[in-house]
Amino acid sequence: MHSALVEHVTPFNPALRDPAISHIWDMATVAGRAALNAEVTRQATIVAYSNDFRLMMIIALASVPFIFLLRRAQPKAEQAAVLE
């Protein structure tokens, strides 16, 4: 996810040229690049975490039809419990 998000971080992105954030995420300084990398890493972690839960949901929903294939085991006649 990190590499997919970093594709949009370029000097030509108008959102990064906004004066309100250009002093925080200044790509000309080491501190600005580090702050931008930390933000991209944070967002990539959130997206990857939500993708994990989506995968678990798909696996759980795909396994629901198998519940209808389950039945109770019928005891055999010779294995039936006998009260004395």
HTML snippet that shows the backbone in 3Dmol.js (N, CA, C, O; Angstrom):
<script src="https://3Dmol.org/build/3Dmol-min.js"></script>
<div id="view" style="width:600px;height:400px;position:relative"></div>
<script>
const pdb = `
ATOM      1  N   MET A   1       0.826  -1.184   0.000  1.00  0.00           N
ATOM      2  CA  MET A   1       0.000   0.000   0.000  1.00  0.00           C
ATOM      3  C   MET A   1       0.875   1.254   0.000  1.00  0.00           C
ATOM      4  O   MET A   1       0.515   2.281  -0.576  1.00  0.00           O
ATOM      5  N   HIS A   2       2.022   1.148   0.654  1.00  0.00           N
ATOM      6  CA  HIS A   2       2.898   2.320   0.728  1.00  0.00           C
ATOM      7  C   HIS A   2       3.320   2.761  -0.662  1.00  0.00           C
ATOM      8  O   HIS A   2       3.291   3.952  -0.971  1.00  0.00           O
ATOM      9  N   SER A   3       3.712   1.817  -1.500  1.00  0.00           N
ATOM     10  CA  SER A   3       4.175   2.193  -2.839  1.00  0.00           C
ATOM     11  C   SER A   3       3.032   2.717  -3.697  1.00  0.00           C
ATOM     12  O   SER A   3       3.247   3.579  -4.550  1.00  0.00           O
ATOM     13  N   ALA A   4       1.824   2.213  -3.487  1.00  0.00           N
ATOM     14  CA  ALA A   4       0.677   2.715  -4.247  1.00  0.00           C
ATOM     15  C   ALA A   4       0.339   4.151  -3.851  1.00  0.00           C
ATOM     16  O   ALA A   4      -0.048   4.953  -4.701  1.00  0.00           O
ATOM     17  N   LEU A   5       0.479   4.471  -2.590  1.00  0.00           N
ATOM     18  CA  LEU A   5       0.192   5.840  -2.147  1.00  0.00           C
ATOM     19  C   LEU A   5       1.305   6.808  -2.532  1.00  0.00           C
ATOM     20  O   LEU A   5       1.040   7.974  -2.826  1.00  0.00           O
ATOM     21  N   VAL A   6       2.544   6.335  -2.531  1.00  0.00           N
ATOM     22  CA  VAL A   6       3.678   7.205  -2.842  1.00  0.00           C
ATOM     23  C   VAL A   6       3.671   7.617  -4.311  1.00  0.00           C
ATOM     24  O   VAL A   6       4.268   8.633  -4.667  1.00  0.00           O
ATOM     25  N   GLU A   7       3.008   6.849  -5.166  1.00  0.00           N
ATOM     26  CA  GLU A   7       2.938   7.216  -6.576  1.00  0.00           C
ATOM     27  C   GLU A   7       2.320   8.592  -6.782  1.00  0.00           C
ATOM     28  O   GLU A   7       2.608   9.260  -7.774  1.00  0.00           O
ATOM     29  N   HIS A   8       1.475   9.017  -5.854  1.00  0.00           N
ATOM     30  CA  HIS A   8       0.786  10.301  -5.981  1.00  0.00           C
ATOM     31  C   HIS A   8       1.551  11.449  -5.333  1.00  0.00           C
ATOM     32  O   HIS A   8       1.118  12.599  -5.405  1.00  0.00           O
ATOM     33  N   VAL A   9       2.663  11.155  -4.711  1.00  0.00           N
ATOM     34  CA  VAL A   9       3.465  12.200  -4.061  1.00  0.00           C
ATOM     35  C   VAL A   9       4.536  12.647  -5.045  1.00  0.00           C
ATOM     36  O   VAL A   9       5.597  12.033  -5.158  1.00  0.00           O
ATOM     37  N   THR A  10       4.236  13.717  -5.745  1.00  0.00           N
ATOM     38  CA  THR A  10       5.178  14.293  -6.702  1.00  0.00           C
ATOM     39  C   THR A  10       5.181  15.806  -6.533  1.00  0.00           C
ATOM     40  O   THR A  10       4.242  16.361  -5.962  1.00  0.00           O
ATOM     41  N   PRO A  11       6.207  16.478  -7.013  1.00  0.00           N
ATOM     42  CA  PRO A  11       6.206  17.946  -6.940  1.00  0.00           C
ATOM     43  C   PRO A  11       5.107  18.568  -7.801  1.00  0.00           C
ATOM     44  O   PRO A  11       4.789  19.747  -7.643  1.00  0.00           O
ATOM     45  N   PHE A  12       4.529  17.786  -8.708  1.00  0.00           N
ATOM     46  CA  PHE A  12       3.488  18.302  -9.596  1.00  0.00           C
ATOM     47  C   PHE A  12       2.091  18.141  -9.015  1.00  0.00           C
ATOM     48  O   PHE A  12       1.120  18.588  -9.626  1.00  0.00           O
ATOM     49  N   ASN A  13       1.967  17.519  -7.863  1.00  0.00           N
ATOM     50  CA  ASN A  13       0.678  17.347  -7.203  1.00  0.00           C
ATOM     51  C   ASN A  13       0.253  18.685  -6.609  1.00  0.00           C
ATOM     52  O   ASN A  13       0.952  19.223  -5.749  1.00  0.00           O
ATOM     53  N   PRO A  14      -0.890  19.239  -7.055  1.00  0.00           N
ATOM     54  CA  PRO A  14      -1.301  20.551  -6.546  1.00  0.00           C
ATOM     55  C   PRO A  14      -1.631  20.556  -5.058  1.00  0.00           C
ATOM     56  O   PRO A  14      -1.544  21.601  -4.412  1.00  0.00           O
ATOM     57  N   ALA A  15      -2.005  19.415  -4.508  1.00  0.00           N
ATOM     58  CA  ALA A  15      -2.321  19.368  -3.077  1.00  0.00           C
ATOM     59  C   ALA A  15      -1.072  19.599  -2.232  1.00  0.00           C
ATOM     60  O   ALA A  15      -1.159  20.158  -1.139  1.00  0.00           O
ATOM     61  N   LEU A  16       0.077  19.179  -2.723  1.00  0.00           N
ATOM     62  CA  LEU A  16       1.315  19.371  -1.966  1.00  0.00           C
ATOM     63  C   LEU A  16       1.881  20.777  -2.133  1.00  0.00           C
ATOM     64  O   LEU A  16       2.793  21.163  -1.401  1.00  0.00           O
ATOM     65  N   ARG A  17       1.358  21.546  -3.079  1.00  0.00           N
ATOM     66  CA  ARG A  17       1.805  22.920  -3.266  1.00  0.00           C
ATOM     67  C   ARG A  17       0.933  23.922  -2.501  1.00  0.00           C
ATOM     68  O   ARG A  17       1.176  25.127  -2.557  1.00  0.00           O
ATOM     69  N   ASP A  18      -0.059  23.432  -1.802  1.00  0.00           N
ATOM     70  CA  ASP A  18      -0.947  24.303  -1.021  1.00  0.00           C
ATOM     71  C   ASP A  18      -0.131  24.976   0.078  1.00  0.00           C
ATOM     72  O   ASP A  18       0.601  24.296   0.797  1.00  0.00           O
ATOM     73  N   PRO A  19      -0.239  26.294   0.225  1.00  0.00           N
ATOM     74  CA  PRO A  19       0.566  26.991   1.234  1.00  0.00           C
ATOM     75  C   PRO A  19       0.274  26.548   2.674  1.00  0.00           C
ATOM     76  O   PRO A  19       1.131  26.687   3.547  1.00  0.00           O
ATOM     77  N   ALA A  20      -0.916  26.022   2.922  1.00  0.00           N
ATOM     78  CA  ALA A  20      -1.264  25.609   4.280  1.00  0.00           C
ATOM     79  C   ALA A  20      -0.449  24.400   4.736  1.00  0.00           C
ATOM     80  O   ALA A  20      -0.167  24.263   5.927  1.00  0.00           O
ATOM     81  N   ILE A  21      -0.071  23.528   3.812  1.00  0.00           N
ATOM     82  CA  ILE A  21       0.669  22.331   4.205  1.00  0.00           C
ATOM     83  C   ILE A  21       2.087  22.299   3.657  1.00  0.00           C
ATOM     84  O   ILE A  21       2.867  21.415   4.012  1.00  0.00           O
ATOM     85  N   SER A  22       2.425  23.242   2.805  1.00  0.00           N
ATOM     86  CA  SER A  22       3.763  23.187   2.200  1.00  0.00           C
ATOM     87  C   SER A  22       4.870  23.397   3.226  1.00  0.00           C
ATOM     88  O   SER A  22       5.992  22.938   3.009  1.00  0.00           O
ATOM     89  N   HIS A  23       4.592  24.069   4.327  1.00  0.00           N
ATOM     90  CA  HIS A  23       5.625  24.239   5.348  1.00  0.00           C
ATOM     91  C   HIS A  23       5.796  22.980   6.209  1.00  0.00           C
ATOM     92  O   HIS A  23       6.848  22.794   6.821  1.00  0.00           O
ATOM     93  N   ILE A  24       4.777  22.118   6.263  1.00  0.00           N
ATOM     94  CA  ILE A  24       4.867  20.876   7.034  1.00  0.00           C
ATOM     95  C   ILE A  24       5.510  19.782   6.201  1.00  0.00           C
ATOM     96  O   ILE A  24       6.424  19.097   6.661  1.00  0.00           O
ATOM     97  N   TRP A  25       5.026  19.616   4.959  1.00  0.00           N
ATOM     98  CA  TRP A  25       5.513  18.565   4.074  1.00  0.00           C
ATOM     99  C   TRP A  25       6.357  19.165   2.951  1.00  0.00           C
ATOM    100  O   TRP A  25       6.097  18.918   1.773  1.00  0.00           O
ATOM    101  N   ASP A  26       7.345  19.936   3.309  1.00  0.00           N
ATOM    102  CA  ASP A  26       8.236  20.557   2.327  1.00  0.00           C
ATOM    103  C   ASP A  26       9.185  19.498   1.783  1.00  0.00           C
ATOM    104  O   ASP A  26      10.012  18.957   2.517  1.00  0.00           O
ATOM    105  N   MET A  27       9.059  19.207   0.495  1.00  0.00           N
ATOM    106  CA  MET A  27       9.884  18.155  -0.102  1.00  0.00           C
ATOM    107  C   MET A  27      11.319  18.601  -0.328  1.00  0.00           C
ATOM    108  O   MET A  27      12.154  17.793  -0.735  1.00  0.00           O
ATOM    109  N   ALA A  28      11.625  19.870  -0.074  1.00  0.00           N
ATOM    110  CA  ALA A  28      12.991  20.372  -0.240  1.00  0.00           C
ATOM    111  C   ALA A  28      13.833  20.158   1.007  1.00  0.00           C
ATOM    112  O   ALA A  28      15.057  20.276   0.952  1.00  0.00           O
ATOM    113  N   THR A  29      13.190  19.840   2.145  1.00  0.00           N
ATOM    114  CA  THR A  29      13.942  19.650   3.384  1.00  0.00           C
ATOM    115  C   THR A  29      13.853  18.190   3.820  1.00  0.00           C
ATOM    116  O   THR A  29      12.915  17.473   3.471  1.00  0.00           O
ATOM    117  N   VAL A  30      14.838  17.777   4.579  1.00  0.00           N
ATOM    118  CA  VAL A  30      14.867  16.394   5.081  1.00  0.00           C
ATOM    119  C   VAL A  30      13.721  16.180   6.067  1.00  0.00           C
ATOM    120  O   VAL A  30      13.071  15.135   6.036  1.00  0.00           O
ATOM    121  N   ALA A  31      13.467  17.150   6.937  1.00  0.00           N
ATOM    122  CA  ALA A  31      12.392  17.019   7.917  1.00  0.00           C
ATOM    123  C   ALA A  31      11.025  16.961   7.231  1.00  0.00           C
ATOM    124  O   ALA A  31      10.145  16.222   7.673  1.00  0.00           O
ATOM    125  N   GLY A  32      10.843  17.720   6.173  1.00  0.00           N
ATOM    126  CA  GLY A  32       9.577  17.695   5.438  1.00  0.00           C
ATOM    127  C   GLY A  32       9.347  16.367   4.746  1.00  0.00           C
ATOM    128  O   GLY A  32       8.233  15.843   4.762  1.00  0.00           O
ATOM    129  N   ARG A  33      10.388  15.817   4.138  1.00  0.00           N
ATOM    130  CA  ARG A  33      10.262  14.499   3.496  1.00  0.00           C
ATOM    131  C   ARG A  33      10.008  13.415   4.528  1.00  0.00           C
ATOM    132  O   ARG A  33       9.243  12.484   4.273  1.00  0.00           O
ATOM    133  N   ALA A  34      10.640  13.523   5.692  1.00  0.00           N
ATOM    134  CA  ALA A  34      10.420  12.527   6.756  1.00  0.00           C
ATOM    135  C   ALA A  34       8.983  12.607   7.276  1.00  0.00           C
ATOM    136  O   ALA A  34       8.360  11.580   7.544  1.00  0.00           O
ATOM    137  N   ALA A  35       8.461  13.823   7.417  1.00  0.00           N
ATOM    138  CA  ALA A  35       7.080  13.986   7.881  1.00  0.00           C
ATOM    139  C   ALA A  35       6.096  13.443   6.853  1.00  0.00           C
ATOM    140  O   ALA A  35       5.101  12.812   7.209  1.00  0.00           O
ATOM    141  N   LEU A  36       6.377  13.690   5.581  1.00  0.00           N
ATOM    142  CA  LEU A  36       5.504  13.181   4.519  1.00  0.00           C
ATOM    143  C   LEU A  36       5.569  11.653   4.461  1.00  0.00           C
ATOM    144  O   LEU A  36       4.540  10.999   4.285  1.00  0.00           O
ATOM    145  N   ASN A  37       6.753  11.084   4.605  1.00  0.00           N
ATOM    146  CA  ASN A  37       6.891   9.631   4.616  1.00  0.00           C
ATOM    147  C   ASN A  37       6.171   9.021   5.814  1.00  0.00           C
ATOM    148  O   ASN A  37       5.564   7.957   5.689  1.00  0.00           O
ATOM    149  N   ALA A  38       6.226   9.666   6.955  1.00  0.00           N
ATOM    150  CA  ALA A  38       5.524   9.154   8.138  1.00  0.00           C
ATOM    151  C   ALA A  38       4.013   9.166   7.915  1.00  0.00           C
ATOM    152  O   ALA A  38       3.321   8.235   8.326  1.00  0.00           O
ATOM    153  N   GLU A  39       3.504  10.199   7.276  1.00  0.00           N
ATOM    154  CA  GLU A  39       2.065  10.274   7.008  1.00  0.00           C
ATOM    155  C   GLU A  39       1.637   9.221   5.997  1.00  0.00           C
ATOM    156  O   GLU A  39       0.592   8.591   6.162  1.00  0.00           O
ATOM    157  N   VAL A  40       2.431   9.024   4.956  1.00  0.00           N
ATOM    158  CA  VAL A  40       2.108   8.000   3.959  1.00  0.00           C
ATOM    159  C   VAL A  40       2.160   6.614   4.598  1.00  0.00           C
ATOM    160  O   VAL A  40       1.308   5.772   4.314  1.00  0.00           O
ATOM    161  N   THR A  41       3.136   6.373   5.445  1.00  0.00           N
ATOM    162  CA  THR A  41       3.238   5.087   6.137  1.00  0.00           C
ATOM    163  C   THR A  41       2.038   4.864   7.048  1.00  0.00           C
ATOM    164  O   THR A  41       1.514   3.753   7.120  1.00  0.00           O
ATOM    165  N   ARG A  42       1.602   5.897   7.737  1.00  0.00           N
ATOM    166  CA  ARG A  42       0.429   5.783   8.618  1.00  0.00           C
ATOM    167  C   ARG A  42      -0.816   5.443   7.817  1.00  0.00           C
ATOM    168  O   ARG A  42      -1.585   4.565   8.207  1.00  0.00           O
ATOM    169  N   GLN A  43      -1.024   6.134   6.695  1.00  0.00           N
ATOM    170  CA  GLN A  43      -2.203   5.865   5.876  1.00  0.00           C
ATOM    171  C   GLN A  43      -2.126   4.489   5.215  1.00  0.00           C
ATOM    172  O   GLN A  43      -3.147   3.813   5.085  1.00  0.00           O
ATOM    173  N   ALA A  44      -0.946   4.069   4.799  1.00  0.00           N
ATOM    174  CA  ALA A  44      -0.793   2.746   4.200  1.00  0.00           C
ATOM    175  C   ALA A  44      -1.095   1.647   5.209  1.00  0.00           C
ATOM    176  O   ALA A  44      -1.665   0.615   4.858  1.00  0.00           O
ATOM    177  N   THR A  45      -0.716   1.867   6.451  1.00  0.00           N
ATOM    178  CA  THR A  45      -1.007   0.892   7.506  1.00  0.00           C
ATOM    179  C   THR A  45      -2.503   0.766   7.734  1.00  0.00           C
ATOM    180  O   THR A  45      -3.014  -0.340   7.910  1.00  0.00           O
ATOM    181  N   ILE A  46      -3.206   1.885   7.731  1.00  0.00           N
ATOM    182  CA  ILE A  46      -4.658   1.860   7.931  1.00  0.00           C
ATOM    183  C   ILE A  46      -5.348   1.139   6.784  1.00  0.00           C
ATOM    184  O   ILE A  46      -6.246   0.329   7.017  1.00  0.00           O
ATOM    185  N   VAL A  47      -4.943   1.420   5.550  1.00  0.00           N
ATOM    186  CA  VAL A  47      -5.555   0.768   4.387  1.00  0.00           C
ATOM    187  C   VAL A  47      -5.264  -0.732   4.398  1.00  0.00           C
ATOM    188  O   VAL A  47      -6.156  -1.534   4.122  1.00  0.00           O
ATOM    189  N   ALA A  48      -4.045  -1.116   4.708  1.00  0.00           N
ATOM    190  CA  ALA A  48      -3.700  -2.538   4.753  1.00  0.00           C
ATOM    191  C   ALA A  48      -4.477  -3.262   5.851  1.00  0.00           C
ATOM    192  O   ALA A  48      -4.892  -4.406   5.662  1.00  0.00           O
ATOM    193  N   TYR A  49      -4.676  -2.617   6.981  1.00  0.00           N
ATOM    194  CA  TYR A  49      -5.430  -3.214   8.088  1.00  0.00           C
ATOM    195  C   TYR A  49      -6.886  -3.440   7.676  1.00  0.00           C
ATOM    196  O   TYR A  49      -7.460  -4.486   7.976  1.00  0.00           O
ATOM    197  N   SER A  50      -7.480  -2.466   6.992  1.00  0.00           N
ATOM    198  CA  SER A  50      -8.867  -2.635   6.555  1.00  0.00           C
ATOM    199  C   SER A  50      -8.972  -3.690   5.460  1.00  0.00           C
ATOM    200  O   SER A  50      -9.978  -4.395   5.381  1.00  0.00           O
ATOM    201  N   ASN A  51      -7.947  -3.811   4.613  1.00  0.00           N
ATOM    202  CA  ASN A  51      -7.956  -4.858   3.590  1.00  0.00           C
ATOM    203  C   ASN A  51      -7.882  -6.242   4.212  1.00  0.00           C
ATOM    204  O   ASN A  51      -8.473  -7.185   3.686  1.00  0.00           O
ATOM    205  N   ASP A  52      -7.165  -6.384   5.326  1.00  0.00           N
ATOM    206  CA  ASP A  52      -7.118  -7.671   6.024  1.00  0.00           C
ATOM    207  C   ASP A  52      -8.498  -8.069   6.525  1.00  0.00           C
ATOM    208  O   ASP A  52      -8.892  -9.230   6.406  1.00  0.00           O
ATOM    209  N   PHE A  53      -9.236  -7.114   7.085  1.00  0.00           N
ATOM    210  CA  PHE A  53     -10.576  -7.424   7.566  1.00  0.00           C
ATOM    211  C   PHE A  53     -11.526  -7.726   6.422  1.00  0.00           C
ATOM    212  O   PHE A  53     -12.433  -8.544   6.578  1.00  0.00           O
ATOM    213  N   ARG A  54     -11.341  -7.087   5.277  1.00  0.00           N
ATOM    214  CA  ARG A  54     -12.170  -7.391   4.109  1.00  0.00           C
ATOM    215  C   ARG A  54     -11.915  -8.822   3.649  1.00  0.00           C
ATOM    216  O   ARG A  54     -12.857  -9.541   3.315  1.00  0.00           O
ATOM    217  N   LEU A  55     -10.662  -9.239   3.630  1.00  0.00           N
ATOM    218  CA  LEU A  55     -10.326 -10.607   3.245  1.00  0.00           C
ATOM    219  C   LEU A  55     -10.926 -11.616   4.217  1.00  0.00           C
ATOM    220  O   LEU A  55     -11.452 -12.645   3.794  1.00  0.00           O
ATOM    221  N   MET A  56     -10.852 -11.327   5.524  1.00  0.00           N
ATOM    222  CA  MET A  56     -11.449 -12.235   6.510  1.00  0.00           C
ATOM    223  C   MET A  56     -12.962 -12.326   6.328  1.00  0.00           C
ATOM    224  O   MET A  56     -13.536 -13.398   6.517  1.00  0.00           O
ATOM    225  N   MET A  57     -13.628 -11.208   5.960  1.00  0.00           N
ATOM    226  CA  MET A  57     -15.066 -11.224   5.738  1.00  0.00           C
ATOM    227  C   MET A  57     -15.405 -12.092   4.533  1.00  0.00           C
ATOM    228  O   MET A  57     -16.362 -12.865   4.576  1.00  0.00           O
ATOM    229  N   ILE A  58     -14.639 -11.972   3.471  1.00  0.00           N
ATOM    230  CA  ILE A  58     -14.899 -12.770   2.267  1.00  0.00           C
ATOM    231  C   ILE A  58     -14.719 -14.256   2.565  1.00  0.00           C
ATOM    232  O   ILE A  58     -15.521 -15.077   2.118  1.00  0.00           O
ATOM    233  N   ILE A  59     -13.692 -14.605   3.305  1.00  0.00           N
ATOM    234  CA  ILE A  59     -13.469 -16.015   3.653  1.00  0.00           C
ATOM    235  C   ILE A  59     -14.594 -16.533   4.542  1.00  0.00           C
ATOM    236  O   ILE A  59     -15.052 -17.661   4.360  1.00  0.00           O
ATOM    237  N   ALA A  60     -15.043 -15.730   5.495  1.00  0.00           N
ATOM    238  CA  ALA A  60     -16.131 -16.159   6.372  1.00  0.00           C
ATOM    239  C   ALA A  60     -17.433 -16.332   5.591  1.00  0.00           C
ATOM    240  O   ALA A  60     -18.163 -17.299   5.810  1.00  0.00           O
ATOM    241  N   LEU A  61     -17.724 -15.410   4.690  1.00  0.00           N
ATOM    242  CA  LEU A  61     -18.956 -15.532   3.905  1.00  0.00           C
ATOM    243  C   LEU A  61     -18.891 -16.697   2.929  1.00  0.00           C
ATOM    244  O   LEU A  61     -19.909 -17.329   2.649  1.00  0.00           O
ATOM    245  N   ALA A  62     -17.710 -16.986   2.414  1.00  0.00           N
ATOM    246  CA  ALA A  62     -17.570 -18.124   1.497  1.00  0.00           C
ATOM    247  C   ALA A  62     -17.716 -19.457   2.227  1.00  0.00           C
ATOM    248  O   ALA A  62     -18.077 -20.459   1.610  1.00  0.00           O
ATOM    249  N   SER A  63     -17.446 -19.481   3.510  1.00  0.00           N
ATOM    250  CA  SER A  63     -17.551 -20.741   4.249  1.00  0.00           C
ATOM    251  C   SER A  63     -18.959 -20.994   4.799  1.00  0.00           C
ATOM    252  O   SER A  63     -19.222 -22.095   5.281  1.00  0.00           O
ATOM    253  N   VAL A  64     -19.857 -20.034   4.745  1.00  0.00           N
ATOM    254  CA  VAL A  64     -21.215 -20.211   5.278  1.00  0.00           C
ATOM    255  C   VAL A  64     -21.966 -21.339   4.571  1.00  0.00           C
ATOM    256  O   VAL A  64     -22.625 -22.116   5.262  1.00  0.00           O
ATOM    257  N   PRO A  65     -21.915 -21.487   3.243  1.00  0.00           N
ATOM    258  CA  PRO A  65     -22.657 -22.603   2.617  1.00  0.00           C
ATOM    259  C   PRO A  65     -22.223 -23.985   3.095  1.00  0.00           C
ATOM    260  O   PRO A  65     -23.010 -24.929   3.034  1.00  0.00           O
ATOM    261  N   PHE A  66     -21.005 -24.119   3.561  1.00  0.00           N
ATOM    262  CA  PHE A  66     -20.542 -25.423   4.055  1.00  0.00           C
ATOM    263  C   PHE A  66     -21.233 -25.824   5.352  1.00  0.00           C
ATOM    264  O   PHE A  66     -21.225 -27.001   5.711  1.00  0.00           O
ATOM    265  N   ILE A  67     -21.824 -24.882   6.055  1.00  0.00           N
ATOM    266  CA  ILE A  67     -22.553 -25.204   7.293  1.00  0.00           C
ATOM    267  C   ILE A  67     -23.726 -26.119   6.988  1.00  0.00           C
ATOM    268  O   ILE A  67     -24.059 -26.995   7.786  1.00  0.00           O
ATOM    269  N   PHE A  68     -24.360 -25.917   5.822  1.00  0.00           N
ATOM    270  CA  PHE A  68     -25.523 -26.724   5.471  1.00  0.00           C
ATOM    271  C   PHE A  68     -25.140 -28.155   5.080  1.00  0.00           C
ATOM    272  O   PHE A  68     -26.014 -29.014   4.965  1.00  0.00           O
ATOM    273  N   LEU A  69     -23.879 -28.414   4.880  1.00  0.00           N
ATOM    274  CA  LEU A  69     -23.437 -29.773   4.585  1.00  0.00           C
ATOM    275  C   LEU A  69     -23.163 -30.582   5.845  1.00  0.00           C
ATOM    276  O   LEU A  69     -22.952 -31.792   5.765  1.00  0.00           O
ATOM    277  N   LEU A  70     -23.163 -29.950   6.981  1.00  0.00           N
ATOM    278  CA  LEU A  70     -22.896 -30.636   8.238  1.00  0.00           C
ATOM    279  C   LEU A  70     -24.179 -31.252   8.785  1.00  0.00           C
ATOM    280  O   LEU A  70     -25.248 -30.648   8.695  1.00  0.00           O
ATOM    281  N   ARG A  71     -24.076 -32.454   9.352  1.00  0.00           N
ATOM    282  CA  ARG A  71     -25.206 -33.095  10.022  1.00  0.00           C
ATOM    283  C   ARG A  71     -24.726 -33.709  11.319  1.00  0.00           C
ATOM    284  O   ARG A  71     -23.533 -33.909  11.546  1.00  0.00           O
ATOM    285  N   ARG A  72     -25.686 -33.995  12.144  1.00  0.00           N
ATOM    286  CA  ARG A  72     -25.343 -34.662  13.393  1.00  0.00           C
ATOM    287  C   ARG A  72     -25.012 -36.126  13.102  1.00  0.00           C
ATOM    288  O   ARG A  72     -25.630 -36.755  12.243  1.00  0.00           O
ATOM    289  N   ALA A  73     -24.042 -36.649  13.820  1.00  0.00           N
ATOM    290  CA  ALA A  73     -23.676 -38.059  13.660  1.00  0.00           C
ATOM    291  C   ALA A  73     -24.741 -38.924  14.317  1.00  0.00           C
ATOM    292  O   ALA A  73     -25.130 -38.703  15.464  1.00  0.00           O
ATOM    293  N   GLN A  74     -25.199 -39.907  13.568  1.00  0.00           N
ATOM    294  CA  GLN A  74     -26.207 -40.825  14.104  1.00  0.00           C
ATOM    295  C   GLN A  74     -25.488 -41.963  14.824  1.00  0.00           C
ATOM    296  O   GLN A  74     -24.594 -42.587  14.252  1.00  0.00           O
ATOM    297  N   PRO A  75     -25.868 -42.239  16.076  1.00  0.00           N
ATOM    298  CA  PRO A  75     -25.202 -43.340  16.779  1.00  0.00           C
ATOM    299  C   PRO A  75     -25.593 -44.675  16.153  1.00  0.00           C
ATOM    300  O   PRO A  75     -26.744 -44.877  15.766  1.00  0.00           O
ATOM    301  N   LYS A  76     -24.630 -45.579  16.058  1.00  0.00           N
ATOM    302  CA  LYS A  76     -24.891 -46.910  15.540  1.00  0.00           C
ATOM    303  C   LYS A  76     -25.600 -47.731  16.606  1.00  0.00           C
ATOM    304  O   LYS A  76     -25.513 -47.428  17.796  1.00  0.00           O
ATOM    305  N   ALA A  77     -26.300 -48.768  16.176  1.00  0.00           N
ATOM    306  CA  ALA A  77     -27.106 -49.560  17.109  1.00  0.00           C
ATOM    307  C   ALA A  77     -26.243 -50.235  18.156  1.00  0.00           C
ATOM    308  O   ALA A  77     -26.612 -50.255  19.330  1.00  0.00           O
ATOM    309  N   GLU A  78     -25.103 -50.789  17.765  1.00  0.00           N
ATOM    310  CA  GLU A  78     -24.280 -51.483  18.742  1.00  0.00           C
ATOM    311  C   GLU A  78     -23.519 -50.511  19.639  1.00  0.00           C
ATOM    312  O   GLU A  78     -22.987 -50.918  20.671  1.00  0.00           O
ATOM    313  N   GLN A  79     -23.459 -49.252  19.269  1.00  0.00           N
ATOM    314  CA  GLN A  79     -22.765 -48.272  20.098  1.00  0.00           C
ATOM    315  C   GLN A  79     -23.724 -47.438  20.940  1.00  0.00           C
ATOM    316  O   GLN A  79     -23.298 -46.514  21.633  1.00  0.00           O
ATOM    317  N   ALA A  80     -24.981 -47.748  20.884  1.00  0.00           N
ATOM    318  CA  ALA A  80     -25.963 -46.992  21.635  1.00  0.00           C
ATOM    319  C   ALA A  80     -25.768 -47.229  23.135  1.00  0.00           C
ATOM    320  O   ALA A  80     -25.436 -48.332  23.568  1.00  0.00           O
ATOM    321  N   ALA A  81     -25.977 -46.194  23.895  1.00  0.00           N
ATOM    322  CA  ALA A  81     -25.826 -46.310  25.345  1.00  0.00           C
ATOM    323  C   ALA A  81     -27.007 -47.100  25.922  1.00  0.00           C
ATOM    324  O   ALA A  81     -28.160 -46.855  25.568  1.00  0.00           O
ATOM    325  N   VAL A  82     -26.709 -48.033  26.799  1.00  0.00           N
ATOM    326  CA  VAL A  82     -27.750 -48.875  27.386  1.00  0.00           C
ATOM    327  C   VAL A  82     -27.778 -48.597  28.875  1.00  0.00           C
ATOM    328  O   VAL A  82     -26.751 -48.645  29.551  1.00  0.00           O
ATOM    329  N   LEU A  83     -28.967 -48.307  29.376  1.00  0.00           N
ATOM    330  CA  LEU A  83     -29.129 -48.107  30.818  1.00  0.00           C
ATOM    331  C   LEU A  83     -29.444 -49.444  31.461  1.00  0.00           C
ATOM    332  O   LEU A  83     -30.278 -50.195  30.954  1.00  0.00           O
ATOM    333  N   GLU A  84     -28.806 -49.743  32.539  1.00  0.00           N
ATOM    334  CA  GLU A  84     -29.062 -51.017  33.214  1.00  0.00           C
ATOM    335  C   GLU A  84     -29.917 -50.806  34.431  1.00  0.00           C
ATOM    336  O   GLU A  84     -30.239 -51.765  35.132  1.00  0.00           O
TER     337      GLU A  84
END
`;
const viewer = $3Dmol.createViewer("view");
viewer.addModel(pdb, "pdb");
viewer.setStyle({}, {cartoon: {color: "spectrum"}});
viewer.zoomTo();
viewer.render();
</script>
